[in-house]
Amino acid sequence: MARRIKTADVERLLIDLGHEFSEFEAGEWDPGFRAVQGDTRHVFVFWDGPGEAEQLENITEELRAAGYGVVAPQRAGEGPRHLEVTRP
């Protein structure tokens, strides 16, 4: 079973790896990542901007290298692509 995980820990790692936060300005998202707490054992990571698939793939590799569990549970028609991050 996955251990507890905090959004702040995932955000800190991604910032340390050179990623920038996405910000909502003038009615749209600036390129970057967003992380939101799903529940105590899941954090969801989104990429806003061009190259979404490539950026999420890079983030997946970086998070896995840091010891996180990462899956991309997205199915067609279910909203924006995202990653589901856990701490095994």
FENHU-V680056 format. One record per run of one state. SS is the DSSP state (H for helix, E for strand, C for the rest). FROM is the first residue (numbers start at 1). TO is the last residue. If there is no record, write none. Layout:
{{SS;FROM;TO} {SS;FROM;TO}}
//
This chain:
{{C;1;2} {E;3;3} {C;4;6} {H;7;16} {C;17;20} {E;21;21} {C;22;23} {E;24;25} {C;26;27} {E;28;29} {C;30;31} {E;32;39} {C;40;41} {E;42;48} {C;49;51} {H;52;65} {C;66;68} {E;69;71} {C;72;82} {E;83;87} {C;88;88}}
//
